[in-house]
């Protein structure tokens, strides 16, 4: 299984039956594919859908049923549709159990930067600020380092922040770390990676859990 799929599958393990969940762009969108049969999850798209399903198969797209990135999706039986005002009312009122977002940087305090690289094309923050501050649990999914091999997990973010003190769990392509009051706590490793590698690639102090799980997916 490709590492991006493994990251999405690991994120899906955090979702409980009956949760209302919002998925960000990229790897988070894959999470919907790893919800076990029999578990009921209400996926929210901020453009106005509660009950979003996987991406639509080629040739079966409905132009009126898309996610917030205009990607054609499916819906589950009983899905509801509403305008953006009601959608963000749902977000801002704290009704989301989990949001799973991509990240450019995450600080040891849980600060999140995921919307702008200075000098680059600025797509806009979108709903990320609302999601990051109002969801009951925020999970960040990202590669551990950027294209220049610089750590994305830092003592302090260098990029413009999306929200402060919001991330509780970080899933990277090598490890899973909880954000605690004392900073990053390494709890899991993807198969083939080591504690020493995580320490080397993290630009912040790390504490190591007593029993570090090794994640192996077939």
TORZA-361438 format. One record per atom (N, C-alpha, C): atom name; residue number from 0; residue in one letter; y negated, z, x. Coordinates in steps of 0.05 Angstrom, whole numbers. Layout:
# residues N
(r 'CA',NUM,'A',(Y,Z,X));
...
# end
This chain:
# residues 218
(r 'N',0,'X',(24,0,17));
(r 'CA',0,'X',(0,0,0));
(r 'C',0,'X',(-25,0,18));
(r 'N',1,'X',(-44,-18,12));
(r 'CA',1,'X',(-68,-19,28));
(r 'C',1,'X',(-84,7,26));
(r 'N',2,'X',(-99,13,47));
(r 'CA',2,'X',(-112,39,48));
(r 'C',2,'X',(-132,43,25));
(r 'N',3,'X',(-146,22,17));
(r 'CA',3,'X',(-165,25,-6));
(r 'C',3,'X',(-151,33,-31));
(r 'N',4,'X',(-127,21,-35));
(r 'CA',4,'X',(-111,29,-58));
(r 'C',4,'X',(-102,58,-57));
(r 'N',5,'X',(-94,66,-32));
(r 'CA',5,'X',(-86,94,-28));
(r 'C',5,'X',(-109,113,-34));
(r 'N',6,'X',(-133,106,-26));
(r 'CA',6,'X',(-156,123,-31));
(r 'C',6,'X',(-161,125,-61));
(r 'N',7,'X',(-158,103,-75));
(r 'CA',7,'X',(-162,104,-104));
(r 'C',7,'X',(-140,120,-118));
(r 'N',8,'X',(-116,117,-108));
(r 'CA',8,'X',(-94,132,-120));
(r 'C',8,'X',(-97,162,-115));
(r 'N',9,'X',(-107,169,-92));
(r 'CA',9,'X',(-111,198,-86));
(r 'C',9,'X',(-133,209,-104));
(r 'N',10,'X',(-154,193,-108));
(r 'CA',10,'X',(-176,202,-126));
(r 'C',10,'X',(-165,207,-155));
(r 'N',11,'X',(-147,189,-163));
(r 'CA',11,'X',(-136,192,-190));
(r 'C',11,'X',(-121,218,-194));
(r 'N',12,'X',(-111,230,-172));
(r 'CA',12,'X',(-97,256,-174));
(r 'C',12,'X',(-116,278,-183));
(r 'N',13,'X',(-142,275,-179));
(r 'CA',13,'X',(-161,295,-187));
(r 'C',13,'X',(-167,296,-216));
(r 'N',14,'X',(-159,275,-231));
(r 'CA',14,'X',(-166,272,-259));
(r 'C',14,'X',(-145,285,-276));
(r 'N',15,'X',(-155,302,-295));
(r 'CA',15,'X',(-137,316,-313));
(r 'C',15,'X',(-137,303,-341));
(r 'N',16,'X',(-116,309,-355));
(r 'CA',16,'X',(-113,298,-382));
(r 'C',16,'X',(-137,305,-400));
(r 'N',17,'X',(-149,286,-413));
(r 'CA',17,'X',(-172,290,-430));
(r 'C',17,'X',(-199,288,-417));
(r 'N',18,'X',(-199,284,-390));
(r 'CA',18,'X',(-225,282,-376));
(r 'C',18,'X',(-241,258,-384));
(r 'N',19,'X',(-268,261,-383));
(r 'CA',19,'X',(-287,239,-386));
(r 'C',19,'X',(-296,233,-358));
(r 'N',20,'X',(-292,208,-349));
(r 'CA',20,'X',(-295,201,-321));
(r 'C',20,'X',(-312,176,-318));
(r 'N',21,'X',(-331,176,-299));
(r 'CA',21,'X',(-346,153,-292));
(r 'C',21,'X',(-338,143,-264));
(r 'N',22,'X',(-335,117,-261));
(r 'CA',22,'X',(-328,105,-236));
(r 'C',22,'X',(-350,88,-225));
(r 'N',23,'X',(-357,92,-199));
(r 'CA',23,'X',(-377,75,-186));
(r 'C',23,'X',(-365,49,-178));
(r 'N',24,'X',(-381,33,-163));
(r 'CA',24,'X',(-373,6,-155));
(r 'C',24,'X',(-353,8,-131));
(r 'N',25,'X',(-338,-14,-127));
(r 'CA',25,'X',(-321,-16,-104));
(r 'C',25,'X',(-294,-2,-108));
(r 'N',26,'X',(-286,14,-88));
(r 'CA',26,'X',(-261,28,-89));
(r 'C',26,'X',(-258,45,-114));
(r 'N',27,'X',(-279,60,-122));
(r 'CA',27,'X',(-276,76,-146));
(r 'C',27,'X',(-266,61,-171));
(r 'N',28,'X',(-274,36,-173));
(r 'CA',28,'X',(-265,20,-196));
(r 'C',28,'X',(-235,16,-198));
(r 'N',29,'X',(-221,20,-175));
(r 'CA',29,'X',(-192,17,-174));
(r 'C',29,'X',(-178,41,-185));
(r 'N',30,'X',(-191,63,-188));
(r 'CA',30,'X',(-179,88,-196));
(r 'C',30,'X',(-165,85,-223));
(r 'N',31,'X',(-177,70,-241));
(r 'CA',31,'X',(-166,66,-268));
(r 'C',31,'X',(-138,55,-268));
(r 'N',32,'X',(-130,41,-246));
(r 'CA',32,'X',(-104,29,-244));
(r 'C',32,'X',(-82,50,-237));
(r 'N',33,'X',(-90,74,-230));
(r 'CA',33,'X',(-71,94,-221));
(r 'C',33,'X',(-69,119,-239));
(r 'N',34,'X',(-77,116,-263));
(r 'CA',34,'X',(-74,138,-282));
(r 'C',34,'X',(-45,136,-293));
(r 'N',35,'X',(-30,158,-291));
(r 'CA',35,'X',(-2,157,-300));
(r 'C',35,'X',(1,152,-330));
(r 'N',36,'X',(22,139,-337));
(r 'CA',36,'X',(27,134,-366));
(r 'C',36,'X',(30,162,-380));
(r 'N',37,'X',(18,164,-403));
(r 'CA',37,'X',(19,189,-418));
(r 'C',37,'X',(-4,207,-413));
(r 'N',38,'X',(-21,202,-393));
(r 'CA',38,'X',(-45,217,-388));
(r 'C',38,'X',(-68,203,-402));
(r 'N',39,'X',(-83,218,-418));
(r 'CA',39,'X',(-106,206,-433));
(r 'C',39,'X',(-132,212,-417));
(r 'N',40,'X',(-145,191,-409));
(r 'CA',40,'X',(-171,194,-395));
(r 'C',40,'X',(-191,175,-408));
(r 'N',41,'X',(-215,186,-412));
(r 'CA',41,'X',(-237,170,-424));
(r 'C',41,'X',(-256,161,-403));
(r 'N',42,'X',(-253,135,-395));
(r 'CA',42,'X',(-270,125,-374));
(r 'C',42,'X',(-297,115,-386));
(r 'N',43,'X',(-318,123,-373));
(r 'CA',43,'X',(-345,118,-383));
(r 'C',43,'X',(-359,96,-365));
(r 'N',44,'X',(-370,76,-378));
(r 'CA',44,'X',(-387,57,-364));
(r 'C',44,'X',(-415,61,-373));
(r 'N',45,'X',(-434,64,-354));
(r 'CA',45,'X',(-461,73,-362));
(r 'C',45,'X',(-477,52,-378));
(r 'N',46,'X',(-467,27,-379));
(r 'CA',46,'X',(-480,8,-396));
(r 'C',46,'X',(-473,12,-425));
(r 'N',47,'X',(-454,30,-432));
(r 'CA',47,'X',(-450,37,-459));
(r 'C',47,'X',(-422,35,-470));
(r 'N',48,'X',(-402,43,-455));
(r 'CA',48,'X',(-374,43,-464));
(r 'C',48,'X',(-361,70,-457));
(r 'N',49,'X',(-346,81,-476));
(r 'CA',49,'X',(-329,103,-471));
(r 'C',49,'X',(-301,95,-479));
(r 'N',50,'X',(-283,93,-460));
(r 'CA',50,'X',(-256,82,-465));
(r 'C',50,'X',(-252,57,-450));
(r 'N',51,'X',(-265,54,-427));
(r 'CA',51,'X',(-262,30,-411));
(r 'C',51,'X',(-234,30,-399));
(r 'N',52,'X',(-223,6,-395));
(r 'CA',52,'X',(-196,2,-383));
(r 'C',52,'X',(-198,-14,-357));
(r 'N',53,'X',(-176,-23,-347));
(r 'CA',53,'X',(-175,-39,-322));
(r 'C',53,'X',(-191,-65,-325));
(r 'N',54,'X',(-196,-78,-303));
(r 'CA',54,'X',(-209,-104,-303));
(r 'C',54,'X',(-193,-124,-319));
(r 'N',55,'X',(-207,-142,-333));
(r 'CA',55,'X',(-193,-162,-349));
(r 'C',55,'X',(-179,-182,-332));
(r 'N',56,'X',(-156,-191,-340));
(r 'CA',56,'X',(-141,-212,-325));
(r 'C',56,'X',(-156,-238,-328));
(r 'N',57,'X',(-152,-255,-308));
(r 'CA',57,'X',(-165,-281,-307));
(r 'C',57,'X',(-157,-297,-332));
(r 'N',58,'X',(-176,-308,-346));
(r 'CA',58,'X',(-170,-323,-370));
(r 'C',58,'X',(-171,-307,-395));
(r 'N',59,'X',(-173,-280,-392));
(r 'CA',59,'X',(-173,-262,-416));
(r 'C',59,'X',(-199,-247,-417));
(r 'N',60,'X',(-219,-255,-402));
(r 'CA',60,'X',(-245,-241,-402));
(r 'C',60,'X',(-260,-244,-428));
(r 'N',61,'X',(-273,-223,-437));
(r 'CA',61,'X',(-291,-224,-459));
(r 'C',61,'X',(-319,-219,-448));
(r 'N',62,'X',(-337,-238,-451));
(r 'CA',62,'X',(-364,-235,-438));
(r 'C',62,'X',(-380,-212,-450));
(r 'N',63,'X',(-372,-201,-473));
(r 'CA',63,'X',(-386,-179,-485));
(r 'C',63,'X',(-375,-152,-476));
(r 'N',64,'X',(-353,-152,-461));
(r 'CA',64,'X',(-341,-127,-453));
(r 'C',64,'X',(-340,-127,-422));
(r 'N',65,'X',(-360,-114,-410));
(r 'CA',65,'X',(-363,-113,-381));
(r 'C',65,'X',(-371,-85,-374));
(r 'N',66,'X',(-367,-79,-348));
(r 'CA',66,'X',(-377,-53,-338));
(r 'C',66,'X',(-406,-55,-329));
(r 'N',67,'X',(-416,-34,-318));
(r 'CA',67,'X',(-445,-34,-310));
(r 'C',67,'X',(-451,-53,-288));
(r 'N',68,'X',(-431,-64,-274));
(r 'CA',68,'X',(-434,-84,-254));
(r 'C',68,'X',(-429,-112,-264));
(r 'N',69,'X',(-427,-114,-291));
(r 'CA',69,'X',(-422,-140,-304));
(r 'C',69,'X',(-394,-152,-298));
(r 'N',70,'X',(-375,-135,-289));
(r 'CA',70,'X',(-348,-143,-285));
(r 'C',70,'X',(-333,-142,-311));
(r 'N',71,'X',(-320,-164,-320));
(r 'CA',71,'X',(-305,-163,-345));
(r 'C',71,'X',(-282,-142,-344));
(r 'N',72,'X',(-281,-125,-364));
(r 'CA',72,'X',(-261,-104,-365));
(r 'C',72,'X',(-247,-105,-392));
(r 'N',73,'X',(-227,-88,-394));
(r 'CA',73,'X',(-213,-84,-419));
(r 'C',73,'X',(-221,-57,-430));
(r 'N',74,'X',(-213,-51,-455));
(r 'CA',74,'X',(-218,-25,-467));
(r 'C',74,'X',(-192,-15,-479));
(r 'N',75,'X',(-191,11,-482));
(r 'CA',75,'X',(-167,23,-494));
(r 'C',75,'X',(-171,26,-524));
(r 'N',76,'X',(-150,29,-540));
(r 'CA',76,'X',(-153,34,-569));
(r 'C',76,'X',(-171,58,-574));
(r 'N',77,'X',(-190,55,-592));
(r 'CA',77,'X',(-208,76,-599));
(r 'C',77,'X',(-233,77,-582));
(r 'N',78,'X',(-237,57,-565));
(r 'CA',78,'X',(-261,57,-548));
(r 'C',78,'X',(-286,55,-565));
(r 'N',79,'X',(-307,67,-556));
(r 'CA',79,'X',(-333,66,-570));
(r 'C',79,'X',(-354,52,-554));
(r 'N',80,'X',(-374,41,-568));
(r 'CA',80,'X',(-395,26,-555));
(r 'C',80,'X',(-422,37,-564));
(r 'N',81,'X',(-442,39,-546));
(r 'CA',81,'X',(-468,50,-553));
(r 'C',81,'X',(-488,39,-533));
(r 'N',82,'X',(-514,45,-539));
(r 'CA',82,'X',(-535,34,-521));
(r 'C',82,'X',(-538,51,-497));
(r 'N',83,'X',(-555,41,-478));
(r 'CA',83,'X',(-559,55,-453));
(r 'C',83,'X',(-571,82,-456));
(r 'N',84,'X',(-589,85,-477));
(r 'CA',84,'X',(-601,111,-481));
(r 'C',84,'X',(-580,132,-488));
(r 'N',85,'X',(-562,125,-506));
(r 'CA',85,'X',(-540,144,-513));
(r 'C',85,'X',(-522,149,-489));
(r 'N',86,'X',(-517,127,-473));
(r 'CA',86,'X',(-499,130,-450));
(r 'C',86,'X',(-510,150,-430));
(r 'N',87,'X',(-536,148,-424));
(r 'CA',87,'X',(-548,166,-405));
(r 'C',87,'X',(-553,193,-417));
(r 'N',88,'X',(-555,194,-444));
(r 'CA',88,'X',(-556,220,-457));
(r 'C',88,'X',(-530,235,-452));
(r 'N',89,'X',(-508,221,-453));
(r 'CA',89,'X',(-481,232,-448));
(r 'C',89,'X',(-480,243,-419));
(r 'N',90,'X',(-490,227,-400));
(r 'CA',90,'X',(-490,235,-372));
(r 'C',90,'X',(-508,259,-367));
(r 'N',91,'X',(-532,257,-376));
(r 'CA',91,'X',(-552,278,-370));
(r 'C',91,'X',(-547,305,-385));
(r 'N',92,'X',(-531,303,-406));
(r 'CA',92,'X',(-524,328,-420));
(r 'C',92,'X',(-500,342,-408));
(r 'N',93,'X',(-490,331,-386));
(r 'CA',93,'X',(-468,345,-372));
(r 'C',93,'X',(-440,341,-384));
(r 'N',94,'X',(-437,320,-400));
(r 'CA',94,'X',(-411,315,-413));
(r 'C',94,'X',(-390,302,-395));
(r 'N',95,'X',(-399,292,-372));
(r 'CA',95,'X',(-379,279,-354));
(r 'C',95,'X',(-364,301,-338));
(r 'N',96,'X',(-338,299,-339));
(r 'CA',96,'X',(-322,318,-323));
(r 'C',96,'X',(-322,310,-294));
(r 'N',97,'X',(-320,284,-288));
(r 'CA',97,'X',(-318,275,-260));
(r 'C',97,'X',(-333,248,-258));
(r 'N',98,'X',(-347,245,-236));
(r 'CA',98,'X',(-356,218,-228));
(r 'C',98,'X',(-346,213,-199));
(r 'N',99,'X',(-337,189,-195));
(r 'CA',99,'X',(-325,181,-169));
(r 'C',99,'X',(-343,159,-158));
(r 'N',100,'X',(-357,164,-136));
(r 'CA',100,'X',(-377,146,-126));
(r 'C',100,'X',(-371,138,-97));
(r 'N',101,'X',(-380,114,-90));
(r 'CA',101,'X',(-380,105,-63));
(r 'C',101,'X',(-402,120,-48));
(r 'N',102,'X',(-400,120,-21));
(r 'CA',102,'X',(-420,135,-5));
(r 'C',102,'X',(-426,120,21));
(r 'N',103,'X',(-451,121,29));
(r 'CA',103,'X',(-460,112,55));
(r 'C',103,'X',(-459,135,75));
(r 'N',104,'X',(-467,159,65));
(r 'CA',104,'X',(-465,183,81));
(r 'C',104,'X',(-461,207,63));
(r 'N',105,'X',(-447,227,73));
(r 'CA',105,'X',(-444,253,59));
(r 'C',105,'X',(-450,275,80));
(r 'N',106,'X',(-467,294,73));
(r 'CA',106,'X',(-473,316,91));
(r 'C',106,'X',(-454,339,85));
(r 'N',107,'X',(-452,357,104));
(r 'CA',107,'X',(-434,381,102));
(r 'C',107,'X',(-443,399,79));
(r 'N',108,'X',(-468,396,69));
(r 'CA',108,'X',(-478,412,47));
(r 'C',108,'X',(-472,398,20));
(r 'N',109,'X',(-460,374,21));
(r 'CA',109,'X',(-454,360,-4));
(r 'C',109,'X',(-476,340,-12));
(r 'N',110,'X',(-497,337,5));
(r 'CA',110,'X',(-517,317,0));
(r 'C',110,'X',(-504,289,1));
(r 'N',111,'X',(-513,271,-17));
(r 'CA',111,'X',(-502,244,-19));
(r 'C',111,'X',(-524,223,-15));
(r 'N',112,'X',(-518,204,2));
(r 'CA',112,'X',(-534,180,5));
(r 'C',112,'X',(-517,156,0));
(r 'N',113,'X',(-523,141,-21));
(r 'CA',113,'X',(-505,119,-28));
(r 'C',113,'X',(-520,94,-40));
(r 'N',114,'X',(-546,93,-36));
(r 'CA',114,'X',(-560,71,-50));
(r 'C',114,'X',(-577,53,-33));
(r 'N',115,'X',(-585,62,-8));
(r 'CA',115,'X',(-603,45,7));
(r 'C',115,'X',(-600,48,37));
(r 'N',116,'X',(-600,25,51));
(r 'CA',116,'X',(-601,24,80));
(r 'C',116,'X',(-628,13,87));
(r 'N',117,'X',(-646,28,100));
(r 'CA',117,'X',(-672,18,107));
(r 'C',117,'X',(-671,-9,121));
(r 'N',118,'X',(-687,-28,112));
(r 'CA',118,'X',(-687,-55,124));
(r 'C',118,'X',(-668,-74,111));
(r 'N',119,'X',(-650,-63,94));
(r 'CA',119,'X',(-631,-80,80));
(r 'C',119,'X',(-639,-87,52));
(r 'N',120,'X',(-623,-103,39));
(r 'CA',120,'X',(-628,-110,11));
(r 'C',120,'X',(-625,-85,-6));
(r 'N',121,'X',(-645,-79,-23));
(r 'CA',121,'X',(-644,-55,-39));
(r 'C',121,'X',(-637,-62,-68));
(r 'N',122,'X',(-612,-56,-76));
(r 'CA',122,'X',(-604,-62,-104));
(r 'C',122,'X',(-615,-43,-124));
(r 'N',123,'X',(-626,-21,-115));
(r 'CA',123,'X',(-636,0,-134));
(r 'C',123,'X',(-615,22,-137));
(r 'N',124,'X',(-625,46,-144));
(r 'CA',124,'X',(-608,69,-146));
(r 'C',124,'X',(-590,68,-171));
(r 'N',125,'X',(-599,54,-192));
(r 'CA',125,'X',(-584,53,-217));
(r 'C',125,'X',(-580,81,-228));
(r 'N',126,'X',(-556,86,-239));
(r 'CA',126,'X',(-551,112,-251));
(r 'C',126,'X',(-539,132,-232));
(r 'N',127,'X',(-538,126,-206));
(r 'CA',127,'X',(-524,144,-187));
(r 'C',127,'X',(-537,171,-186));
(r 'N',128,'X',(-563,173,-187));
(r 'CA',128,'X',(-577,199,-185));
(r 'C',128,'X',(-569,217,-209));
(r 'N',129,'X',(-568,205,-233));
(r 'CA',129,'X',(-561,221,-256));
(r 'C',129,'X',(-532,230,-255));
(r 'N',130,'X',(-515,211,-247));
(r 'CA',130,'X',(-486,217,-245));
(r 'C',130,'X',(-481,239,-225));
(r 'N',131,'X',(-493,236,-201));
(r 'CA',131,'X',(-488,255,-180));
(r 'C',131,'X',(-497,284,-186));
(r 'N',132,'X',(-519,286,-201));
(r 'CA',132,'X',(-529,313,-207));
(r 'C',132,'X',(-518,325,-232));
(r 'N',133,'X',(-508,309,-251));
(r 'CA',133,'X',(-501,320,-277));
(r 'C',133,'X',(-471,321,-282));
(r 'N',134,'X',(-455,306,-268));
(r 'CA',134,'X',(-426,308,-272));
(r 'C',134,'X',(-416,335,-262));
(r 'N',135,'X',(-395,345,-275));
(r 'CA',135,'X',(-385,372,-268));
(r 'C',135,'X',(-372,371,-240));
(r 'N',136,'X',(-361,348,-232));
(r 'CA',136,'X',(-348,345,-206));
(r 'C',136,'X',(-355,318,-195));
(r 'N',137,'X',(-364,317,-170));
(r 'CA',137,'X',(-371,291,-157));
(r 'C',137,'X',(-352,287,-133));
(r 'N',138,'X',(-338,265,-134));
(r 'CA',138,'X',(-320,257,-112));
(r 'C',138,'X',(-332,232,-99));
(r 'N',139,'X',(-334,234,-72));
(r 'CA',139,'X',(-344,211,-57));
(r 'C',139,'X',(-321,197,-43));
(r 'N',140,'X',(-320,171,-45));
(r 'CA',140,'X',(-300,155,-32));
(r 'C',140,'X',(-314,136,-12));
(r 'N',141,'X',(-305,137,13));
(r 'CA',141,'X',(-318,120,33));
(r 'C',141,'X',(-300,117,58));
(r 'N',142,'X',(-306,97,74));
(r 'CA',142,'X',(-293,97,100));
(r 'C',142,'X',(-305,119,117));
(r 'N',143,'X',(-289,129,136));
(r 'CA',143,'X',(-298,152,151));
(r 'C',143,'X',(-321,145,170));
(r 'N',144,'X',(-321,120,180));
(r 'CA',144,'X',(-342,110,197));
(r 'C',144,'X',(-353,84,187));
(r 'N',145,'X',(-377,76,196));
(r 'CA',145,'X',(-388,51,187));
(r 'C',145,'X',(-379,28,206));
(r 'N',146,'X',(-390,5,202));
(r 'CA',146,'X',(-382,-19,218));
(r 'C',146,'X',(-387,-16,247));
(r 'N',147,'X',(-406,2,254));
(r 'CA',147,'X',(-412,7,282));
(r 'C',147,'X',(-398,31,293));
(r 'N',148,'X',(-378,41,278));
(r 'CA',148,'X',(-362,64,286));
(r 'C',148,'X',(-378,90,286));
(r 'N',149,'X',(-400,91,271));
(r 'CA',149,'X',(-415,116,268));
(r 'C',149,'X',(-404,132,245));
(r 'N',150,'X',(-402,158,248));
(r 'CA',150,'X',(-391,174,226));
(r 'C',150,'X',(-409,173,202));
(r 'N',151,'X',(-396,173,178));
(r 'CA',151,'X',(-410,175,153));
(r 'C',151,'X',(-411,204,143));
(r 'N',152,'X',(-397,222,156));
(r 'CA',152,'X',(-396,250,149));
(r 'C',152,'X',(-412,266,169));
(r 'N',153,'X',(-435,277,160));
(r 'CA',153,'X',(-455,286,178));
(r 'C',153,'X',(-463,315,172));
(r 'N',154,'X',(-477,327,192));
(r 'CA',154,'X',(-490,353,187));
(r 'C',154,'X',(-513,349,167));
(r 'N',155,'X',(-528,327,171));
(r 'CA',155,'X',(-550,321,154));
(r 'C',155,'X',(-552,290,150));
(r 'N',156,'X',(-555,281,126));
(r 'CA',156,'X',(-557,252,121));
(r 'C',156,'X',(-582,241,134));
(r 'N',157,'X',(-580,217,146));
(r 'CA',157,'X',(-602,203,157));
(r 'C',157,'X',(-614,182,138));
(r 'N',158,'X',(-599,175,118));
(r 'CA',158,'X',(-608,155,99));
(r 'C',158,'X',(-621,168,75));
(r 'N',159,'X',(-637,154,59));
(r 'CA',159,'X',(-650,165,35));
(r 'C',159,'X',(-629,177,16));
(r 'N',160,'X',(-634,201,6));
(r 'CA',160,'X',(-614,215,-10));
(r 'C',160,'X',(-613,204,-39));
(r 'N',161,'X',(-589,205,-50));
(r 'CA',161,'X',(-585,200,-78));
(r 'C',161,'X',(-588,226,-93));
(r 'N',162,'X',(-576,247,-83));
(r 'CA',162,'X',(-578,274,-94));
(r 'C',162,'X',(-569,294,-73));
(r 'N',163,'X',(-579,319,-77));
(r 'CA',163,'X',(-572,340,-58));
(r 'C',163,'X',(-550,359,-70));
(r 'N',164,'X',(-534,369,-52));
(r 'CA',164,'X',(-514,390,-59));
(r 'C',164,'X',(-498,382,-83));
(r 'N',165,'X',(-487,358,-83));
(r 'CA',165,'X',(-473,349,-107));
(r 'C',165,'X',(-443,343,-102));
(r 'N',166,'X',(-436,334,-78));
(r 'CA',166,'X',(-408,325,-73));
(r 'C',166,'X',(-390,349,-68));
(r 'N',167,'X',(-367,350,-81));
(r 'CA',167,'X',(-348,372,-77));
(r 'C',167,'X',(-323,363,-62));
(r 'N',168,'X',(-317,337,-62));
(r 'CA',168,'X',(-293,327,-49));
(r 'C',168,'X',(-300,299,-37));
(r 'N',169,'X',(-291,295,-12));
(r 'CA',169,'X',(-294,269,1));
(r 'C',169,'X',(-267,257,8));
(r 'N',170,'X',(-262,233,-1));
(r 'CA',170,'X',(-237,219,6));
(r 'C',170,'X',(-245,195,24));
(r 'N',171,'X',(-236,195,49));
(r 'CA',171,'X',(-241,173,67));
(r 'C',171,'X',(-215,158,72));
(r 'N',172,'X',(-217,138,90));
(r 'CA',172,'X',(-193,123,96));
(r 'C',172,'X',(-174,137,115));
(r 'N',173,'X',(-182,161,124));
(r 'CA',173,'X',(-164,176,142));
(r 'C',173,'X',(-158,204,132));
(r 'N',174,'X',(-175,215,114));
(r 'CA',174,'X',(-172,243,107));
(r 'C',174,'X',(-185,250,80));
(r 'N',175,'X',(-178,274,71));
(r 'CA',175,'X',(-191,285,47));
(r 'C',175,'X',(-203,312,55));
(r 'N',176,'X',(-228,315,49));
(r 'CA',176,'X',(-242,340,57));
(r 'C',176,'X',(-257,352,33));
(r 'N',177,'X',(-255,377,30));
(r 'CA',177,'X',(-270,392,10));
(r 'C',177,'X',(-297,400,22));
(r 'N',178,'X',(-318,399,5));
(r 'CA',178,'X',(-344,409,14));
(r 'C',178,'X',(-347,438,4));
(r 'N',179,'X',(-348,456,22));
(r 'CA',179,'X',(-350,485,16));
(r 'C',179,'X',(-377,496,25));
(r 'N',180,'X',(-382,521,19));
(r 'CA',180,'X',(-407,534,28));
(r 'C',180,'X',(-408,535,58));
(r 'N',181,'X',(-385,534,71));
(r 'CA',181,'X',(-384,535,101));
(r 'C',181,'X',(-382,507,113));
(r 'N',182,'X',(-384,486,97));
(r 'CA',182,'X',(-383,459,107));
(r 'C',182,'X',(-357,445,100));
(r 'N',183,'X',(-349,425,115));
(r 'CA',183,'X',(-326,409,110));
(r 'C',183,'X',(-300,424,116));
(r 'N',184,'X',(-281,423,97));
(r 'CA',184,'X',(-255,435,101));
(r 'C',184,'X',(-234,413,99));
(r 'N',185,'X',(-221,407,121));
(r 'CA',185,'X',(-200,386,122));
(r 'C',185,'X',(-175,396,107));
(r 'N',186,'X',(-167,383,86));
(r 'CA',186,'X',(-144,392,70));
(r 'C',186,'X',(-121,372,71));
(r 'N',187,'X',(-127,346,76));
(r 'CA',187,'X',(-105,326,75));
(r 'C',187,'X',(-111,304,95));
(r 'N',188,'X',(-89,292,105));
(r 'CA',188,'X',(-91,269,122));
(r 'C',188,'X',(-75,246,110));
(r 'N',189,'X',(-85,222,112));
(r 'CA',189,'X',(-68,199,105));
(r 'C',189,'X',(-48,195,128));
(r 'N',190,'X',(-25,186,121));
(r 'CA',190,'X',(-3,183,140));
(r 'C',190,'X',(-12,165,163));
(r 'N',191,'X',(-6,174,187));
(r 'CA',191,'X',(-13,159,211));
(r 'C',191,'X',(-38,168,225));
(r 'N',192,'X',(-52,188,213));
(r 'CA',192,'X',(-76,199,225));
(r 'C',192,'X',(-73,228,232));
(r 'N',193,'X',(-90,238,250));
(r 'CA',193,'X',(-87,265,260));
(r 'C',193,'X',(-112,281,256));
(r 'N',194,'X',(-109,308,259));
(r 'CA',194,'X',(-131,326,257));
(r 'C',194,'X',(-151,320,279));
(r 'N',195,'X',(-142,314,303));
(r 'CA',195,'X',(-159,308,325));
(r 'C',195,'X',(-176,284,320));
(r 'N',196,'X',(-165,263,307));
(r 'CA',196,'X',(-180,239,301));
(r 'C',196,'X',(-202,245,281));
(r 'N',197,'X',(-196,262,261));
(r 'CA',197,'X',(-217,269,241));
(r 'C',197,'X',(-240,284,254));
(r 'N',198,'X',(-233,303,272));
(r 'CA',198,'X',(-254,318,286));
(r 'C',198,'X',(-271,299,303));
(r 'N',199,'X',(-259,281,316));
(r 'CA',199,'X',(-273,262,333));
(r 'C',199,'X',(-292,244,317));
(r 'N',200,'X',(-283,237,293));
(r 'CA',200,'X',(-299,217,277));
(r 'C',200,'X',(-318,230,257));
(r 'N',201,'X',(-320,256,258));
(r 'CA',201,'X',(-337,270,239));
(r 'C',201,'X',(-361,282,254));
(r 'N',202,'X',(-386,275,245));
(r 'CA',202,'X',(-410,285,258));
(r 'C',202,'X',(-419,311,246));
(r 'N',203,'X',(-401,329,244));
(r 'CA',203,'X',(-407,356,233));
(r 'C',203,'X',(-383,374,239));
(r 'N',204,'X',(-387,400,241));
(r 'CA',204,'X',(-364,418,246));
(r 'C',204,'X',(-344,416,222));
(r 'N',205,'X',(-319,420,229));
(r 'CA',205,'X',(-298,419,208));
(r 'C',205,'X',(-280,444,211));
(r 'N',206,'X',(-274,456,188));
(r 'CA',206,'X',(-253,476,187));
(r 'C',206,'X',(-227,463,178));
(r 'N',207,'X',(-205,474,187));
(r 'CA',207,'X',(-179,462,181));
(r 'C',207,'X',(-164,480,162));
(r 'N',208,'X',(-154,469,139));
(r 'CA',208,'X',(-138,485,120));
(r 'C',208,'X',(-113,495,133));
(r 'N',209,'X',(-102,516,123));
(r 'CA',209,'X',(-78,528,134));
(r 'C',209,'X',(-54,509,133));
(r 'N',210,'X',(-51,495,110));
(r 'CA',210,'X',(-29,476,108));
(r 'C',210,'X',(-41,449,100));
(r 'N',211,'X',(-43,431,120));
(r 'CA',211,'X',(-55,405,116));
(r 'C',211,'X',(-34,386,105));
(r 'N',212,'X',(-39,375,81));
(r 'CA',212,'X',(-20,356,69));
(r 'C',212,'X',(-22,329,82));
(r 'N',213,'X',(1,316,86));
(r 'CA',213,'X',(1,288,96));
(r 'C',213,'X',(8,271,72));
(r 'N',214,'X',(-11,252,65));
(r 'CA',214,'X',(-8,235,42));
(r 'C',214,'X',(8,210,49));
(r 'N',215,'X',(30,207,35));
(r 'CA',215,'X',(47,183,39));
(r 'C',215,'X',(53,170,12));
(r 'N',216,'X',(42,146,9));
(r 'CA',216,'X',(47,131,-16));
(r 'C',216,'X',(64,106,-9));
(r 'N',217,'X',(83,101,-26));
(r 'CA',217,'X',(100,77,-22));
(r 'C',217,'X',(85,52,-30));
# end
